[in-house]
Amino acid sequence: MSIPAMTIEVLPAAYGDCLLIQCPVGKRTWRMLVDTGPGETYPALKARLAELPVDAKGQRRIDIFVVTHIDHDHIGGAGLLLNDKSLALSIGDIWFNAPPRHLERGVAEGEALAGLLGTSRSPLPWNVAFGGKAAVTPGDGGFLELWTARGAPRITLLSPSPDRLNDLFNVWDAELARLRRKESTKDLVPEVLTRGAEALDIPALAQRVTPTDRSAPNGSAIALLVEHRGASVLLGADAFPTVLGPALTGLSRHRKQVGPVKVDAFKLSHHGSRANLTAELLSAVQASHYVISTNNAIFNHPDDEAVARVLVHGGSRPTLWFNYPTLRNRRWSDESLQRKLGFSAVYPQSDSSGVTLKLEQRRA
């Protein structure tokens, strides 16, 4: 069996995100780590990274570590990771946005990570790909194709726009205070379902008008398109559909493509929230696989409307991938519903295993 062009591991990160992407490049493996999940799931991430092979220097290589934004469910384990010397990590670049000033308070994750990056005795590489400046697109509807080494994956930045990043910086202190208040989330539990997906009116749900996301941290999220040897994944983080959609449309025009950008996999924004996945966004991108990263805690994601929009507007015979086999996620396993609507669903074997997508190489 041939080596996949791209392997995407959606690690168990509770209600958050943590993805490990690996691509063969020459005789080595290129790796990107996207977020860490909340602090309480760091042991799972550490155990997975400990399995990575070491190089001749005894180090485990991560080429790019992306911290998409300052919400605890994405950034909570970042400080733990960067302070964990036992893993012997070698990180090529860390992509993370913080205000262009030094903040004295150091309790919340955003400040702590900025402090680690900026004041370490052995300074860590921070936004090197962006000349040390913010990871940001040129403007609304814009995108940024990043330079990468010969043979390495092609990466395009789709979010945030300058306006969305400035929105975060304007409320930075307030958001850090919110993070401090919400660090302990162990008592919050998922919603109890009253009916299965087969009882839902999927077309009506897909057409339901719902408000879009207005959270400043989510709007500042780093969203990326990663492509390698004909395989592709859209990493939506928690980005706004009103930013992702126009950026993807602009990219399609730039590449002289007709219709939406076609990708193999789309990690849905904000864990499948109805506020972050719209029919308009799905007119700008189509995927074969839609990935939902959540155990449904805290916000009860994925929303029924978001899944319905994938099934109605997400292209022919999509596959849903869930990294937890919870009751809420399992409701989409009904075989009669899958046959009726023309989709399939994949689940992990346990709460601790996550799921792995292997995308095969193909000619562009």
Summary of the structure (lengths in Angstrom):
residues: 364
radius of gyration: 19.4
end to end distance: 20.3
largest distance: 59.3
contacts: 1234
relative contact order: 0.15
helix: 32%
strand: 22%
